[in-house]
Amino acid sequence: MKALALLSGGLDSTLAVKVILNQGIEVETINFVTPFCLCGKGCSGAAAVARKFHTPIKIVNIGKDYLKILRNPKYGYGRNMNPCIDCRIFMLQKAKKYAKETGASFIFTGEVLDERPMSQHLRALNIIEKETGLQGKILRPLSARLLPKTEAEKKGWVDRKKLLEIRGRSRKKQIALAKEFAIKDYPCPAGGCLLTYKEYANKLRDLFEHKKRVSLKDVQLLRIGRHFRLEKNKIIVGRNEKENKVLASQRNVSDYCFEAQGFGSPITLLQGPTTKKAIETAASLTAYYSDQETGEVLVKFGKENLCKSMMVAIPGKTEVDELRIR
């Protein structure tokens, strides 16, 4: 008997794997990586769990495909830009195919009934099963005794009495169970997705509104720096040396780069039409976040190299805040 687990590397999915392993069932795991995951630094949290339990793991990067769903999810968004129901459907469809390839008899997840307000209430769980063609076939070990019996339970593949009945948003029971199982250093007991964060969601929404073809690089850059919108232009200003290096290395060939001269300065990228207004605005923002506090600032800029320069006055906070995406 083999089962396939959706393993994020977070506490819930880790516990689910342990519960099924304790029943003597062979487990294989699959981990889906998106540009928005905050759990275990991408796939590394899941890989560490798989190593600990000596279970095979397949890492699936779904970034590019996922962007299509993210633009227009059938079941909408949560509080911010999180399409949780569509996300689960997407992952389970891929898991279903992989389970067939590997000979897994059933699929299980770390979902907990009513833990997540959008995707883990009973109606959402039923929608997900219907859309994936997995009605009655997805086992959720942490809440199984609160849910209808699945195929795995009816056929005696798993012992329902040894499954759990956890419900709600509190993680006290999971944390106690982790202690019982000697599971330590779980990377994100409450999960983590950038799409649930208001500031990141606002940046992504702005990106979709102003750009038809969004790349993975565009999405990844949303994690870096301060973001500003000036009509058709996006301006990104680095917050520290590390971000400056990323911006310098990730800029597109058409982007203008800006840097104040003579003292500490951020790296600033200007994307979009290089109008006089856009260039002056990017230079002013560079001056604002430089180490110079008053007066005019010399800012150099250009594409391949900083071959042009201009003197700009440091703008006021109100002017800067009006442009910032947050």
N, C-alpha and C positions, 0 to 999 in steps of 0.2 A: 504494500500500500504506500503510495506516494502522494503528498499534498504540495501545492504551490502556494507560497505565502507572498503577499505584497508587503515588502519590508522597507519602510522609510528610514529606519535607524532610530526612530523616536521610541519613547517608552512603551506606548501601547502596542505597536507592532512587534517590538522585541518580546514583550510578555506573551503575546499571542503565539509566537513561534515556540516559546518555551512550553506553554501549555500543551500544544500539539505534540511536541517532541516527547513530553512526559508520558504520552499515551503510546509510545513505541512506534510512532508513525514516521516514516522517512519524509523529510521536508527539503524542498528546494525553494530558493527565494528569488524574487525579482524586484529590482529597485529602479524606479523611474526618476530620472534627473531632469529638472527644468531649470531655467535661469533664475527662478524665483525662490528656490529652496534655501531655507536658513538652517536646515537640520543636518548637523554633522558635517558641515563644510562640503555640501554636495553629496556624493555617493559614499564618502569615507565612513560616515557613521553606520550605514547599512553594511558596508564591507567588514567593519570591525565586529559587528554582531554576528555576521555569517561565519567569520573566523572563530569567534568564541564558541559558537554552537556546532562548528564543523559541518556546516551546510553549504552546498554549492550556491553561488549567487550569479545572476545575470544582471548586468547594468545596462539600462536602456536610456539613451539620451533622446528626449522627445521635444527638445526646444523648438525646432523649426516648425514641426507639425502642430505643436501646441499653440503657436501664435495665431493660427487660423481660427481655432476655437475661441481663443481669448478675445478676438475682435468682435465676435457675435455669438455668444453662447446661447444655446436653445433655452436653457433654464435660468438665464440671467445671472446677475452678480449678487454677491453678498453685500455687506456694508460698504465695501470699497470696489476693487476690481477683481475679486476672487470668484471665479465661476465654478464653485466647489462641486456641484452635481455633474456638470459637463466634464469636469476634470476626472472624477471617479469613473464615469462612463468610459472615457477615453482610455484610461489606464487599464480598466478591467477588460475592455475589448482586446487589448494587446496581451494581457495576461491569459485570457481565454485561449487565444491562438497558441501561446507558448506552452500552456498546460497540455494542450493536445499534442504538440510536438514532443514533449518530454514524457508523456504517459502519466501525468498527474491525474489522480481520480477526482480531486476536488480542489477548489481555491478557497483560501481563507485570508482574512484581513484583521487588522488591529482596531477596527471601528468599534466605538462604544455608543450604545443607544443614548441619544439626546445629549451627547457631549458637545458636538458642534451644531450650532443653531441652524445652519443651512442644509447640511448634507447628511446628518446622522439622526434625524428624527425618522419615525417609521415610514411616513409617506415618501420621503426622499430615498430611503433604502429600497422601497418597493419600485420606485421609478428607475433607479439605477439597475436593479435586477431585470426589469422588463426591457429596458433599452439595450442591455447587453445580451439578452437571451439566456440569462442565468437565474431565472426564477427558481427559488428554493435550492439553489446550488452553491451559494456563497455562505460559508461558515464564518461566523464572527464569535470566536471563542470567549471573548471577555464579556459578552452580553447574551450568549446563546440561549441560556435558560429563560430569558425574558422574551425571546423571539420564537416564531414557529419553527418546528423541526425542519432541518435541511435534509437533503438527500443523504449526506454523509452520516447523519444521525439515524435516519430511518433504516438504512441498510446495515447499521452496526459497525461502520468503519471507525467511528469515534464513539466514546462513551459520554453521553450527554450529562451524566451525573458528575463527571469530572470537569465539565465546563463551568463558566462563571456567570454571574448575574449582576454585573456592574452597570450602573446607569448614572447619567448626569455629568456635569462639568467638573466636579471635584476630582482631584487626582489622589486623594488620600488612600483609597483602596489599591490603586496601581503602585503607589510608592511603597506601601506595606508589602505588597506582593513581590516587588523588586527586591526588597530586603530579604524576604523569605527564600527567594530564588538565588540570592547572592549576586544579583545583577547591579553593577555599579557603573558610574561614569556614563550614564545614558545622556546623550547630548542635548536633547530638547524634550523634557517630559510633557510640555504643552504643545509640541509641534511648532512649526515656524514656516510662514509663507509671506514673502514680501508683498504679495497682492492684497493682503489684509491690512497693510500699513497705509494710512491716509496719505502721507506725503509721497510715498512711492507710487501709489495708485493715481494720484493727481498728475505726476510726471508721465506715467504711462498713458493716461487718458489724453493728455496734451499731445503726446507723440502720435497717437492714433488719429487725432483730429487734424494734425498738420502734415502727416506723411502717409502716403498710400502704401508704399512698399517698406515695411519695417523689417530690419535685419536683426539677427541675434546680437550683433555688435551694438546696435542702437539700444536694445533692451538692457544689455549689460552696462552700458555707459550711464544708465539711469541710477545705478548704485554709486556713481562717482561724482563728487563735487556738488556745487550749488547750480541749480538750473534756472534759466531766465528765458522769457518769451518776449520777443519784439516782432510783432506781426508775423512775417514768414521766417523769421530768424530764431534759431535756438542758440543760446550762449551758455557755455558751461565753464564755471570757475573752480579751479582746484582748491581744496581746503588745507592741504598739507603737502609735504614733499613726496610722500608716497603716491598721492592722487595726481600730483603734477607729472610724475613719471608715467603713470598710466595714460593720462590724457595726451601726453606728448607721443606716446607709442601707438595709441589707438586712433588717432585722428585720421580722417579721410583725406585723400589727396586734394580735395576741393575746400577743406576747412582752412580758415585763417587762424593762426596762433598768435597770442599776445603775451607780452611780459614787460613789467615795469623795470626800469633801469636804475641802478645805484643803490638798491637796498632790497630786502626780502620781498618777493613777489609771487603771486599765484601764476600758474599757467592757465590761460583762458582760450577756449575754442569758440570760434564763430562759425556756425553752420547756416547755410542758406545764402540768399543774394548778398553780395558784398557791396551794398549801397553805402553812401557816405554816412548816413544816419546809423546804420548797423555797425560800421567800423568805429565810429565815435562812441557809440553806446558800449561796445565790447571793451574799448580802451578805457572808458570811464569806470566800468565795473572792475577792471583789472587794477586801476588806481585805487578804487575804494577798498579793495581787500589786500592791498599792499601794506607794507610796514610804515609808509609815510602817512602822517596823520593830517597835515594841512598843506595848503598851497597847490601848485600845479605839479604834475608828474609826467616825466618823459616815458612814453610807452612805445616799445618797438613791436612790429608785427609783420606778418607775411605768410606765405604758404610753405615753400620748402625751407626757407630761412627767414630770419627777422631782418629783412632788408629795408623796411620802411619805418618811419617813426612819426609821432605827433605828441604835442604837449596837451594835456587835458586837466581840467579841474576835477578835484575829488567831489563826486555827487553827494547829495544829502541822503540820509537813511530812508526817508519817505519815497524818494525817487527810485531808490534801489528796491525797496519792498514792493512797489507797484509792479515791477517787472518779474519778480521772483515767483516761480511755480512752487506751491507748497500746500 
